[in-house]
C-alpha cells in the first residue's frame, strides 16, 4: 500500500492517482471531470458540492465516485 492514500497500483502495473472535486459547477462538469475520466493515470473517487443539483449533474458523469 502506498503511503499516499490516493495512489493505487493497477493490475497492469500502472499507477493511478485518485482525485476528488470540491465544487461541481460548470468548470467541473465541462472540463475537470471529463479530463480526469479520460486520463489513463487518474481516477475520480469523490465529489462534493452543497448544491445538490450541481452534484447530481457531475455524479452522472462519474457514477463510481463517492458523492
For each residue, the residues with C-beta under 8 A, 3 or more apart:
1:
2: 5 7 8 9
3:
4: 7
5: 2 18
6: 17 18 19 45
7: 2 4 15 16 17 18
8: 2 15 16 18 43
9: 2 13 14 15
10: 13 14 15 16
11:
12:
13: 9 10
14: 9 10 40 41
15: 7 8 9 10 41
16: 7 8 10 40 41 42 43
17: 6 7 41 42 43
18: 5 6 7 8 42 43 44 45 46
19: 6 36 42 43 44 45 46
20: 44 45 46 47 48 65
21: 24 28 32 33 36 44 46 47 48 58
22: 48 49
23: 28 48 49
24: 21 28 29 47 48 49 51 54 55 57 58 59
25: 28 29 49 54
26: 29 30
27: 30 31 32
28: 21 23 24 25 31 32 33 58
29: 24 25 26 32 33 54 57 58 61
30: 26 27 34
31: 27 28 34 35
32: 21 27 28 29 35 36
33: 21 28 29 36 37 44 58 61 62
34: 30 31 37 38 61
35: 31 32 38 39
36: 19 21 32 33 39 42 43 44
37: 33 34 44 61 62
38: 34 35
39: 35 36 42
40: 14 16
41: 14 15 16 17
42: 16 17 18 19 36 39
43: 8 16 17 18 19 36
44: 18 19 20 21 33 36 37 47 62 64 65
45: 6 18 19 20 64 65 66
46: 18 19 20 21 65 66 67
47: 20 21 24 44 55 58 59 62 65 66 67
48: 20 21 22 23 24 55 67
49: 22 23 24 25 52 54 55 58
50:
51: 24 54 55
52: 49 55 56
53: 56 57
54: 24 25 29 49 51 57 58
55: 24 47 48 49 51 52 58 59 67
56: 52 53 59 60 67
57: 24 29 53 54 60 61
58: 21 24 28 29 33 47 49 54 55 61 62
59: 24 47 55 56 62 63 65 67
60: 56 57 63
61: 29 33 34 37 57 58
62: 33 37 44 47 58 59 65
63: 59 60
64: 44 45
65: 20 44 45 46 47 59 62
66: 45 46 47
67: 46 47 48 55 56 59
